[in-house]
Amino acid sequence: MAVVNPVLLIEVTSRSTEEYDRTTKLDHYRSLASVREVLFVSHAEPLLTLHSRQPDGSWSCLEARAGESVGLACTGAALAVDEMYAHGLEDAG
């Protein structure tokens, strides 16, 4: 299955691919005209990183940590970091 013209991409990082995901893959995602937001969910710590396309075409980046939340403009949803990590971390143990 493939999604055509996505507006939001969510990437859960992993130990082996995090650097690639946050650099090369992010650059690819940004080149897709339909993409408005890219959300990275860290596997290593309670951290959400939201990259958002601005009206002028530039990109902004917002990080949210424990006790904070991030709003997704394309869906109107707010994601609380504490809720996203309520069941722990992949590398916690």
PyMOL commands that place a pseudoatom at each C-alpha (Angstrom):
pseudoatom trace, name=CA, resn=MET, resi=1, chain=A, elem=C, hetatm=0, pos=[0.000, 0.000, 0.000]
pseudoatom trace, name=CA, resn=ALA, resi=2, chain=A, elem=C, hetatm=0, pos=[1.116, 3.515, -0.702]
pseudoatom trace, name=CA, resn=VAL, resi=3, chain=A, elem=C, hetatm=0, pos=[-0.235, 6.888, 0.286]
pseudoatom trace, name=CA, resn=VAL, resi=4, chain=A, elem=C, hetatm=0, pos=[-0.397, 9.473, -2.462]
pseudoatom trace, name=CA, resn=ASN, resi=5, chain=A, elem=C, hetatm=0, pos=[0.298, 13.102, -1.575]
pseudoatom trace, name=CA, resn=PRO, resi=6, chain=A, elem=C, hetatm=0, pos=[0.731, 12.761, 2.209]
pseudoatom trace, name=CA, resn=VAL, resi=7, chain=A, elem=C, hetatm=0, pos=[0.544, 15.947, 4.283]
pseudoatom trace, name=CA, resn=LEU, resi=8, chain=A, elem=C, hetatm=0, pos=[1.910, 14.443, 7.528]
pseudoatom trace, name=CA, resn=LEU, resi=9, chain=A, elem=C, hetatm=0, pos=[4.721, 11.932, 7.917]
pseudoatom trace, name=CA, resn=ILE, resi=10, chain=A, elem=C, hetatm=0, pos=[5.511, 10.338, 11.275]
pseudoatom trace, name=CA, resn=GLU, resi=11, chain=A, elem=C, hetatm=0, pos=[8.861, 8.666, 11.767]
pseudoatom trace, name=CA, resn=VAL, resi=12, chain=A, elem=C, hetatm=0, pos=[9.745, 6.646, 14.863]
pseudoatom trace, name=CA, resn=THR, resi=13, chain=A, elem=C, hetatm=0, pos=[13.511, 6.658, 15.174]
pseudoatom trace, name=CA, resn=SER, resi=14, chain=A, elem=C, hetatm=0, pos=[15.668, 3.649, 15.925]
pseudoatom trace, name=CA, resn=ARG, resi=15, chain=A, elem=C, hetatm=0, pos=[19.203, 3.303, 17.194]
pseudoatom trace, name=CA, resn=SER, resi=16, chain=A, elem=C, hetatm=0, pos=[20.494, 2.144, 13.818]
pseudoatom trace, name=CA, resn=THR, resi=17, chain=A, elem=C, hetatm=0, pos=[18.768, 4.692, 11.547]
pseudoatom trace, name=CA, resn=GLU, resi=18, chain=A, elem=C, hetatm=0, pos=[18.217, 7.853, 13.610]
pseudoatom trace, name=CA, resn=GLU, resi=19, chain=A, elem=C, hetatm=0, pos=[20.973, 9.943, 12.019]
pseudoatom trace, name=CA, resn=TYR, resi=20, chain=A, elem=C, hetatm=0, pos=[19.846, 8.971, 8.495]
pseudoatom trace, name=CA, resn=ASP, resi=21, chain=A, elem=C, hetatm=0, pos=[16.176, 9.609, 9.369]
pseudoatom trace, name=CA, resn=ARG, resi=22, chain=A, elem=C, hetatm=0, pos=[16.849, 13.086, 10.763]
pseudoatom trace, name=CA, resn=THR, resi=23, chain=A, elem=C, hetatm=0, pos=[19.093, 14.171, 7.869]
pseudoatom trace, name=CA, resn=THR, resi=24, chain=A, elem=C, hetatm=0, pos=[18.894, 12.468, 4.474]
pseudoatom trace, name=CA, resn=LYS, resi=25, chain=A, elem=C, hetatm=0, pos=[15.367, 11.116, 4.867]
pseudoatom trace, name=CA, resn=LEU, resi=26, chain=A, elem=C, hetatm=0, pos=[14.101, 14.444, 6.261]
pseudoatom trace, name=CA, resn=ASP, resi=27, chain=A, elem=C, hetatm=0, pos=[15.564, 16.245, 3.236]
pseudoatom trace, name=CA, resn=HIS, resi=28, chain=A, elem=C, hetatm=0, pos=[13.684, 13.822, 0.981]
pseudoatom trace, name=CA, resn=TYR, resi=29, chain=A, elem=C, hetatm=0, pos=[10.435, 14.351, 2.886]
pseudoatom trace, name=CA, resn=ARG, resi=30, chain=A, elem=C, hetatm=0, pos=[10.843, 18.127, 2.620]
pseudoatom trace, name=CA, resn=SER, resi=31, chain=A, elem=C, hetatm=0, pos=[11.181, 17.834, -1.154]
pseudoatom trace, name=CA, resn=LEU, resi=32, chain=A, elem=C, hetatm=0, pos=[7.682, 16.311, -1.449]
pseudoatom trace, name=CA, resn=ALA, resi=33, chain=A, elem=C, hetatm=0, pos=[5.310, 19.138, -2.370]
pseudoatom trace, name=CA, resn=SER, resi=34, chain=A, elem=C, hetatm=0, pos=[2.336, 17.758, -0.439]
pseudoatom trace, name=CA, resn=VAL, resi=35, chain=A, elem=C, hetatm=0, pos=[4.165, 17.303, 2.874]
pseudoatom trace, name=CA, resn=ARG, resi=36, chain=A, elem=C, hetatm=0, pos=[3.343, 19.996, 5.419]
pseudoatom trace, name=CA, resn=GLU, resi=37, chain=A, elem=C, hetatm=0, pos=[4.610, 18.364, 8.621]
pseudoatom trace, name=CA, resn=VAL, resi=38, chain=A, elem=C, hetatm=0, pos=[7.143, 15.712, 9.600]
pseudoatom trace, name=CA, resn=LEU, resi=39, chain=A, elem=C, hetatm=0, pos=[7.047, 14.385, 13.160]
pseudoatom trace, name=CA, resn=PHE, resi=40, chain=A, elem=C, hetatm=0, pos=[9.923, 12.426, 14.662]
pseudoatom trace, name=CA, resn=VAL, resi=41, chain=A, elem=C, hetatm=0, pos=[9.207, 10.294, 17.726]
pseudoatom trace, name=CA, resn=SER, resi=42, chain=A, elem=C, hetatm=0, pos=[12.425, 9.468, 19.557]
pseudoatom trace, name=CA, resn=HIS, resi=43, chain=A, elem=C, hetatm=0, pos=[13.104, 5.884, 20.548]
pseudoatom trace, name=CA, resn=ALA, resi=44, chain=A, elem=C, hetatm=0, pos=[15.688, 6.950, 23.148]
pseudoatom trace, name=CA, resn=GLU, resi=45, chain=A, elem=C, hetatm=0, pos=[14.062, 9.713, 25.196]
pseudoatom trace, name=CA, resn=PRO, resi=46, chain=A, elem=C, hetatm=0, pos=[10.659, 11.395, 25.599]
pseudoatom trace, name=CA, resn=LEU, resi=47, chain=A, elem=C, hetatm=0, pos=[11.069, 13.769, 22.672]
pseudoatom trace, name=CA, resn=LEU, resi=48, chain=A, elem=C, hetatm=0, pos=[8.844, 14.761, 19.764]
pseudoatom trace, name=CA, resn=THR, resi=49, chain=A, elem=C, hetatm=0, pos=[10.382, 16.862, 17.004]
pseudoatom trace, name=CA, resn=LEU, resi=50, chain=A, elem=C, hetatm=0, pos=[8.009, 18.558, 14.571]
pseudoatom trace, name=CA, resn=HIS, resi=51, chain=A, elem=C, hetatm=0, pos=[9.208, 20.052, 11.300]
pseudoatom trace, name=CA, resn=SER, resi=52, chain=A, elem=C, hetatm=0, pos=[6.562, 22.291, 9.709]
pseudoatom trace, name=CA, resn=ARG, resi=53, chain=A, elem=C, hetatm=0, pos=[6.452, 23.917, 6.287]
pseudoatom trace, name=CA, resn=GLN, resi=54, chain=A, elem=C, hetatm=0, pos=[5.714, 27.624, 6.604]
pseudoatom trace, name=CA, resn=PRO, resi=55, chain=A, elem=C, hetatm=0, pos=[3.552, 29.609, 4.147]
pseudoatom trace, name=CA, resn=ASP, resi=56, chain=A, elem=C, hetatm=0, pos=[6.687, 31.047, 2.520]
pseudoatom trace, name=CA, resn=GLY, resi=57, chain=A, elem=C, hetatm=0, pos=[8.058, 27.527, 1.911]
pseudoatom trace, name=CA, resn=SER, resi=58, chain=A, elem=C, hetatm=0, pos=[10.660, 27.606, 4.657]
pseudoatom trace, name=CA, resn=TRP, resi=59, chain=A, elem=C, hetatm=0, pos=[10.656, 25.023, 7.458]
pseudoatom trace, name=CA, resn=SER, resi=60, chain=A, elem=C, hetatm=0, pos=[10.481, 25.493, 11.219]
pseudoatom trace, name=CA, resn=CYS, resi=61, chain=A, elem=C, hetatm=0, pos=[11.385, 22.983, 13.912]
pseudoatom trace, name=CA, resn=LEU, resi=62, chain=A, elem=C, hetatm=0, pos=[9.780, 22.556, 17.331]
pseudoatom trace, name=CA, resn=GLU, resi=63, chain=A, elem=C, hetatm=0, pos=[10.856, 20.109, 20.027]
pseudoatom trace, name=CA, resn=ALA, resi=64, chain=A, elem=C, hetatm=0, pos=[8.561, 18.964, 22.829]
pseudoatom trace, name=CA, resn=ARG, resi=65, chain=A, elem=C, hetatm=0, pos=[9.778, 17.093, 25.904]
pseudoatom trace, name=CA, resn=ALA, resi=66, chain=A, elem=C, hetatm=0, pos=[8.191, 15.612, 29.029]
pseudoatom trace, name=CA, resn=GLY, resi=67, chain=A, elem=C, hetatm=0, pos=[5.310, 17.766, 30.252]
pseudoatom trace, name=CA, resn=GLU, resi=68, chain=A, elem=C, hetatm=0, pos=[4.913, 19.455, 26.867]
pseudoatom trace, name=CA, resn=SER, resi=69, chain=A, elem=C, hetatm=0, pos=[2.830, 18.817, 23.778]
pseudoatom trace, name=CA, resn=VAL, resi=70, chain=A, elem=C, hetatm=0, pos=[3.024, 19.464, 20.072]
pseudoatom trace, name=CA, resn=GLY, resi=71, chain=A, elem=C, hetatm=0, pos=[0.158, 20.592, 17.865]
pseudoatom trace, name=CA, resn=LEU, resi=72, chain=A, elem=C, hetatm=0, pos=[-0.277, 19.192, 14.383]
pseudoatom trace, name=CA, resn=ALA, resi=73, chain=A, elem=C, hetatm=0, pos=[-1.728, 21.904, 12.150]
pseudoatom trace, name=CA, resn=CYS, resi=74, chain=A, elem=C, hetatm=0, pos=[-2.687, 19.486, 9.371]
pseudoatom trace, name=CA, resn=THR, resi=75, chain=A, elem=C, hetatm=0, pos=[-4.911, 17.386, 11.663]
pseudoatom trace, name=CA, resn=GLY, resi=76, chain=A, elem=C, hetatm=0, pos=[-5.787, 19.802, 14.449]
pseudoatom trace, name=CA, resn=ALA, resi=77, chain=A, elem=C, hetatm=0, pos=[-4.557, 17.209, 16.964]
pseudoatom trace, name=CA, resn=ALA, resi=78, chain=A, elem=C, hetatm=0, pos=[-2.318, 17.869, 19.946]
pseudoatom trace, name=CA, resn=LEU, resi=79, chain=A, elem=C, hetatm=0, pos=[0.071, 15.149, 21.079]
pseudoatom trace, name=CA, resn=ALA, resi=80, chain=A, elem=C, hetatm=0, pos=[1.244, 15.163, 24.691]
pseudoatom trace, name=CA, resn=VAL, resi=81, chain=A, elem=C, hetatm=0, pos=[4.751, 13.795, 25.114]
pseudoatom trace, name=CA, resn=ASP, resi=82, chain=A, elem=C, hetatm=0, pos=[3.829, 12.109, 28.404]
pseudoatom trace, name=CA, resn=GLU, resi=83, chain=A, elem=C, hetatm=0, pos=[0.946, 10.254, 26.743]
pseudoatom trace, name=CA, resn=MET, resi=84, chain=A, elem=C, hetatm=0, pos=[3.094, 9.179, 23.800]
pseudoatom trace, name=CA, resn=TYR, resi=85, chain=A, elem=C, hetatm=0, pos=[5.628, 7.639, 26.200]
pseudoatom trace, name=CA, resn=ALA, resi=86, chain=A, elem=C, hetatm=0, pos=[3.213, 6.311, 28.837]
pseudoatom trace, name=CA, resn=HIS, resi=87, chain=A, elem=C, hetatm=0, pos=[4.348, 2.730, 28.171]
pseudoatom trace, name=CA, resn=GLY, resi=88, chain=A, elem=C, hetatm=0, pos=[8.076, 3.438, 28.320]
pseudoatom trace, name=CA, resn=LEU, resi=89, chain=A, elem=C, hetatm=0, pos=[10.903, 3.568, 25.822]
pseudoatom trace, name=CA, resn=GLU, resi=90, chain=A, elem=C, hetatm=0, pos=[12.353, 0.974, 23.477]
pseudoatom trace, name=CA, resn=ASP, resi=91, chain=A, elem=C, hetatm=0, pos=[15.857, 1.491, 24.893]
pseudoatom trace, name=CA, resn=ALA, resi=92, chain=A, elem=C, hetatm=0, pos=[14.799, 1.643, 28.549]
pseudoatom trace, name=CA, resn=GLY, resi=93, chain=A, elem=C, hetatm=0, pos=[16.110, -1.491, 29.672]
for i in range(1, 93): cmd.bond("trace and resi %d" % i, "trace and resi %d" % (i + 1))
show_as sticks, trace
zoom trace
